[in-house]
Amino acid sequence: MRIHSFNGRELYAMLVGSANMLADRKNEIDALNVFPVPDGDTGTNMYYTLLEGMREARRKLNDNIGLVAQAAAGGCLLGARGNSGVILSQIVAGFADVLADRERATLKDVAAAFRRGLEKATQAITNPVEGTIITVCRELVESFADTMGRSRDLVRATVLAHRRALRALHQTPEMLPVLKEAGVVDAGGQGLVVILEGFIKALRDAALAKEVELFEVAAEQQRQFVSSSTAMAFDGELEYTYCTEFILSGNQISLETLRRELGPYGDCLMVVGNDRLAKVHIHTNHPGLVMECCLKYGSLEEICIDNMERQAGRQHGAAGQPVLPVDAGPIASGPLKPLGIVAVGQGEGIEIIFKSMGADQVVRGGQTMNPSAQDLLKAIEATPAETVILLPNNKNIILAAEQARSLAVKEVLVLPSCSVVEGINALVGLNPDDDPAVNYARMQETMRAVSCGEVTLAVRDSSVNGIAVLKGQFMALASGEMVAAAPELEQVLEQLLAYLAGPETELATLYFGAGLAEAEARSIQEYLQGVFPEMEIELHYGGQPVYHFLVSVE
């Protein structure tokens, strides 16, 4: 049986098939990080972005493909995590634009939808380059266009597009030397190829059985999000009423144990983070039991419980517009000050520093835990200010920050800080009594007055920028480039400081984290002070995961 068109329920099934594929292979995609550091998150970001799109699509599930596409686009826009998630959300938004007034979609519609998605994704990137997800998406767009003249079968067209996209993916190392040196293909492009494989799976199932039979996959040996053909009989009544989200803070939190214990309480379970900080999301009928379970492992913060049945009854989108979830977070009430600050950071020491320097809200996140556009939007709306300056503090969060800015009802200025250290130094220039534009310019100036770096462990053998590093060695990064590698922490920090410092350097500030004991950190500080006697070296507790030291030099 051939497939010449599909409806809203079948589009939802295709999204589920893609999410299942991503769940199964997101770790593989994460590992394609150019730098061999334990923070690759492209696959994870794309997975959770798509998951939020599915969550909204399920709430609006019906035969009308336009309504389902709009809902999925709204969910992806707010749920977008990292640059790869934002790009994916723009591709889904392109589908919503093209399918807005359609009951069903044909091959011609799919070709136009992918083309519109490519246009929106390219517009979202300041400087799009070849050898990335953009290249892979362009090839599948051209493949769909070429196939239209020969066939109307969606299964055949999607298979051909997948083959062409896969060929383009294998060519990405030839287009970007940094990929070739690291011996990897582009991670975002790989994610898009996997999504297309999920589409093919669902289409073939529909062609064979006239009913999509979705399959189970295990992500990190746990059930993340599983849908079956029974989901296609959705009649508007939710099995679970309460969308429950919160942050769990503690010591030695086992994410695997949490997933196993929370699984029986509901569905759409997400547990992300690390052994000290985890974000939990679940659809359940018993929020109290979920929280009681988690209280065994630490304290709860930022608790949000939404009645999804009530929300579903209130959601009505205008034709051609994505249906956004109604909960954008608490809105600040009372008198508004002229300027507020929202900063992204991870680590109890880092959070305290940001708050002490004038940040109204600190969104927990960073490497391995990119906050979504909705997380940022909630913090913006909860800030009692007419204008908000948003510090993403990570290059992989800047696009999500821009997406949150476009969705906010108040004025938001995104200061494109690429690291926590840059964000801290930007706040040195903050004067709340000055005009927001004046503050923005001065904060940008103080941010640029420092040189930044970080130190972490390599998770695989690699060669980047001509520097060879072995798995388990310490490595130093500066402005996004590997500059040193050594077996001892003191060695690599010494090399990093030598690289960052200039003849007029007066101060180096070290923020220690990644489980490093204070006594060891102070011992390293004393060693470095002996090596660089002309430079004052300060030490602060950051508590950040992944990176043993964050460094600024001025």
N, C-alpha and C positions, 0 to 999 in steps of 0.2 A: 504494500500500500504506500502511495506517495502522499506527502503533506504539501498542500498548496497554500494553506492559510492556518492560522491558529488564533485562539481567543485569549481572554484575560486569565482564565484558570490555567490554560496551557502555558502562558507566559510565566505565571507564578511557578508552575512545575519546572520550567526551564531554569528559573532562578535558583530553585531548590537544588536541582541537579548540579548547577555550577558551585553553589555553596558547599555541597557535599564533596565535590572534587577539591575545592580549595581547603576544606577542613582536613582532607586526607593528605594534601601535599603542601600545606602552608609552611611546614618546617623546612621542607626541601627548598622552597622559594626563599625563605628567610636566609638560608645558608648561602645564597648567591651574592651576599654582600661583598662589595669589592674589598673593603678592609676586613681582615680576619678578626673582627672584634665581636664579642657576644651580644650584639645589639641589632642584628639583622631583623627587620620587622616588616618587609614589604608584603609577604604572603599573609601575615597576621593582620596587617592593616586592611588589605583588600578583603579578606574574609569577614572581618567584623563590620566593615563598611557595607558589604553586600547583605550581611545578616540583618542590619538595621533596615535596609531597603525591603527585605523579605517580610520583616516584622510589620511594616506599614502596608505592604501589598496584601498580606493576609487579612488585615483588618478591613480592607476594601474589596476583598475577593469576590469577583463575579465574572460574568462572561465578557463584559465590556473591556476590551484590552486598553483603551485609552485611560479609563479610571484606574486600572491596576498599574499601568506604567507611570501615571502621575504619582500615585501613592508610593511606588518603589523609588521614584526619583526624589520625592520629599524625604523619605527615610534615609536614603544614601547621602543627600546633601547635608543633613544634620549629623548623620553617623559617620561622616568621612573622617578617616584617621590617616595621618601622614600624607605625603605627596602622592603616593600611589593610590590611596583611598580617595583623595580629592579628584584625581584624574578619572578614576573609575566612576565617581559620582557624576562627573560631567558627561561621560559617555552614556550613562543611564538617563541623565537629563535630556540628552539628545533624542533618545527613544521617546521620552515623554512629549517632547516638542512635536515630533513627527506623528505619533500615534494618538495625539490628544482627541481627535474627532473620529477615531476609527472604532468600529465594533470588533473587527478582526484585522489581522495583518498578513500581507502577502510578501513574497520575496522582494517585490519592488519597494514595499514599505520598509522591510528590514534593511535593504541596501541604503535607502534614504536615511534611516534612523542611525545606522552606524556612521554614515557620512556626517550627519549633523552632530553626533557625539564626538567625532574626531575634531570638528570645527570648534566645539565648545571646550574640549580638553586642551587644544592648542592655544586657545585664547586665555586659558587659565594659567598657562606657564609663561613666565616673563621671557625666557630665552630657550625655546624648544630646540633640542638638538637631535640629530640622527643617531640611531643606535640605541634607542630607548623604546618604551611602550608606544610612543607616537609613531615610530617607524612600523612597528608590528601592526598597529591599528590601521594605518594607511594601506598596508598590503591586503588586509582582509576586506577593507572597503572596496578596493579596486577589484578584488576577486568576486565579490558579490555583484558588482556592476558588470563585470565580464560575463558572468554566468547567466544574467537575466536574458541575454539574447538567445540563449540555447535551451533554457529549461525554466520551469516554474516550480520545480521540486525543492522545497526548503532543506530537506535532509541532504540531498546531493550538493546543493549550493553551500551549505554550512561545512560539509566535509571538505570540499575544495578550498573554501576559505581557511579552514584550519591548516590544511597542508601548506598553503601559501604563507600563512602567518608563521608557521613553524620554520619554514625556510628563511624567512626574514629574521626570526629570532636567532637562528644559528649564524646569521651574518652580522649580528650586532657587535661581536668582538672585533670584526674587521673595520667597523665604523668608529668605535671608541677604543683607543689604545689602552685606556685604563682597564677595560674589561679583558682585553687580550692578555695584558700582563698578569692580571689576577687569575686568568684561566676560567672565567665565568661568562655566562650570557646575561643579558639585562634581566633583572628580577621582575620588574613591572611587566615587561613583555612576556616573560614566562607565565606570570599570573593571568594575563589576558588569554594566552593560549589554553591554560587550564580551564578558564571560564567557558571558552568555546567548546572544549571537550564535554563540559557539563551540559551545554545546550544540545550537542549531538546525541548524548546519552538519552536525554529526555525526548528529543524528536524521534529517535529510533524506536524507543519504547512505545510512543504514541502511534507510530506507523505500524508497529507489529500488533499491538493490543487494543488500539483505539482508546486506550486509557493509560496514563503515565504511571508506571510502577517505579517509584523512587527507591533508591537503595541506601542502605546504612553504611556509614564509614566511621572509623574511629580516629579521633584526633588526639594525639598523645595518650592513646589507650583509653580515652574517655568519650562518652557521648556528649557532643557539643550541641549539635542541632540536627535532628533527624526528622524527616517527614516521610509519610507513606501515601499510598494511593487513597487512603481514607481521608486525607486532608482535602482532596478534590471535592468531597461531598460537603464542604463547609457551608453552613446555612445561616451564618451571621451570629450564632451563639458561641461564645468563647468557652472553651473547656476550663481555662484558668482566668480568673477575674482580675488579679492584682499584679501589675508590673512593679516589681520590687528591686530597688537598686540601693547600694550603699558602699562605703569604703570600710574595709577591715584593716585595722592596724594592730600589729603584734610582733612576736618573735618566733622564728622558725615555723611560719605558716606553710603548710603543705597544700599547694594548689590542687594536686591530684586527690588528696584526701577530701578537700572541700567539694570538688566536683562529684566524687563518689557519694558523699553523705547528702548533698543537696539534690542530687538527681531525682530521687523519688518524690520530691515536693512539688515538681512542676516541669515546665519545658522552657525552651529558649534560654537555657542556662549558659551564662558566660562567667568565667572566673579568670581574670587576668591580673598580672602583677608580678610580685616576687615574694620572698619569704618574710618580708617585713610589712608589705603594703599590698593589698589586693582589692580589686574592684569586682563586686558581685552584682550580677543581673540575672533575674529569673522571673518567669510568669508562674504564679502560684495562687492557690486559694487560702494559703495559711502563711502570711508574711511573718506572724509572730513566731511560728515554729522555725522558719528559716533563720531569723535573727537570733533566736535562742541557740540554735545549732552553732552559729558563727561566733557567738559570745564566748564559747569555750576556748577560742583561739586568740582573742584580743578584744579591742574596743571598736565600736561602730561609730561612724561619722557620715555626714552628708546623706542621711537616709531619705529616700524618696519613694513613696508608694502611690501608684496611680490606679484608679479604677478604669480598666480598659473598656468595659461595657459602656460606661458613661461617656468616655472619650469617643468611642466609635459612633455613638449617637450624635455627637456634636461636630463631627468632621464632615465638612462639605467643601469641596474645592471648586473654584471657578474653572470653566472650560479652558483647557490649555495651560493651567497652572498646576505645579506639583502640590499634592496634598501634604502639608507639613503637619507633624504631630503637634497637638495643642499644647503640650507641656514643654515650654522653653525654659522652665525653671522659675524660681521666685523672682518677682519684680520688686526692686527697691522702692520703698515707700518713704514718705516724709520729704523734708526739704532736700534738694539736690545741691551738692557742691559743684564748682565749675569743672573740676578735673579729678578723675579716679584712675587707679592703676590696677591692671590685672597682669599677673606674671605666671608663667609655667615653670614649675620646679619640682624636684623629687629629692627627698631626704629631709629629715626633721631639722637639721642644722640649716640647710638651704632655705627652708620655709621660714624659719625664724629670722634669718638675715633679710629676706625679702620684706617681711612684715615690718621689721625694725626700720627699713629704709623707705617706707611709705606705700608699699603695695596694699591695696584694699582686699584683694582676693588672690590666693595662690592656688592655681589649678594643678593638682598633683599629676605629674607625668613628665615624660622626657624620653630618653633612650629606652627601648623595649616596651614602653607604655605610652604611646602617643595619644593624647586626649583627642576626642572627636570634636567636630565643629560645634556640636550641641553642648558638650562639656564647656567649651569656651564661651558659647552664647549664654549659658546659664550664669556663668561668673560675671559676664558683662552686664546682664540685666539685673543681677543682684548687687551691683556696685552703685551706691547712691551718688551718682555724678551725671552731669549733663554730657560730658565728653569723657571717653575712656581711652587711655593709651594701653595697648595690648603688647606684651613682651612674650613672643613665642619661645625664645631661648633655645631653639633647635631648628636647624634648616629644614628638617622633615616635618615641622609643624607650621611653617609659615603659610603654606597654601590653605591649610585648615583654618588658620587665623583669619586670612583674607575672606574665606567663605563665611566664617562667623560674622565678620564685619558687615558683609553684604546682607546678612539676615537680621541684623540688630536694628532696633527702632531708634536707638540713640547714635550720636556720632562716635565712631571708633577710629582711632589712628593706630595702625599696626606698625610698630617699630621692628624691623626685621633682624632681631638679635638671633645669632646662630648658636649661642651657647649660654649656659647659666652664668658664666663669668661675664660675658658681654652684658647680660641683663642686669647683673649687680652693678656693674660700672655705669650703665646707662642711668640708674637711679641716683648716682652721685650728682647728676645734673638736674634732678627734680627740685622745683620750687613751686609748691601748690598755689602760691599767690600769683604766679605769672599766668599769662594767657596760654591755653593748651598748645597753640602752634609754636610759641616761643619755647615752651618746655620740650616739645618734640624735637625741635632743632638742636637745643642744647644737650638733651639726652643722647641724641645721635652723635653729637660731637664727643661727648665724654666716653661713649661706647667705643668709638673708633680710636680713642687715645691709648688703648691697651692692646697688647698682643696676648693671645690666649692659646692654651694647649690642654691636653689631657693624657692620662696614662692608664692603660688597661692591659689585660692579658690577651694574647693571640689564641684563637680557638682552632686554628689550622695552620699548616705550613703555607707560606705565601711569599710573593715578591711584589712590592708596590713601590713605585718611584725609585726602582733600582736597589731597594733595601730588602734584604732577605730576612724573614722572621720565621722562627719555628714555633709550633704549637706549644703553649705553656710559657713562652717568653713574654717579657714585658715589652710593650711598644708604646711609642709616643706619637701623638697626632698634633699638628698645629695648622690652624686654618683649613682643616679638611684634608691635610696631606700627612702621610707617614714620614716622620723625620728621624726616628731612631728606634732601635730595637736592642735589647740586652737581657741577659738572664737574671740580673739583679735589679730591684726597684731603684736603689740609689744610683746605679749607673745610668739608667734610662732617664731619670729625672735630671741628673747632671747634664746629660746631652741635650735634653729639652730646654733647660734654662740657658745653656750656651747658645742654642739656636735662636731663642726668643730675645735674649738680652742684647742691647747695643751699648756703645761706649758711654751713653748718658743715662743708662738704666739705674734707677734708684731703689725701686721696690719690686719684690716678687711676692705674690700672695698664693698660698697653697690651701686648698680645701680638701680634706681627706675624707674618704668614705669607703664603700665596697667592703665593709667589715673590718677595715684596718684598725688596729688598736691604737689608742691615743699615745701610749708609750712608744710604740714603734714609729708612729708619725713624727713625734718630737725628736726621736733619735735621728731620723732622716733629715729633719729640719736643721739640727745641729751639724750634721755632716755637710750639708749643702752650704751652711753659713761659713764653714771653714774653707770650702772651695771657692766661694764668692764673697770674700770679706768686705768688698766695696759696696755690696748690695744688701739692703735690709730685707730679711725673709720673714714674712708673717705666716702663721699657721692658724687655720680655723676649722672647726668641725662642720662638715657638710652632710655626712650621712648618706650621700648619693649612692645608688647601686651602680654596678658595672665598672665605674671608673674609680681607681684607687686614689688618684689625685686630679683635681681641676686646678689649673694654673693660670694666673694673670701676671703680666710684667708691664711696668710703666716707668 
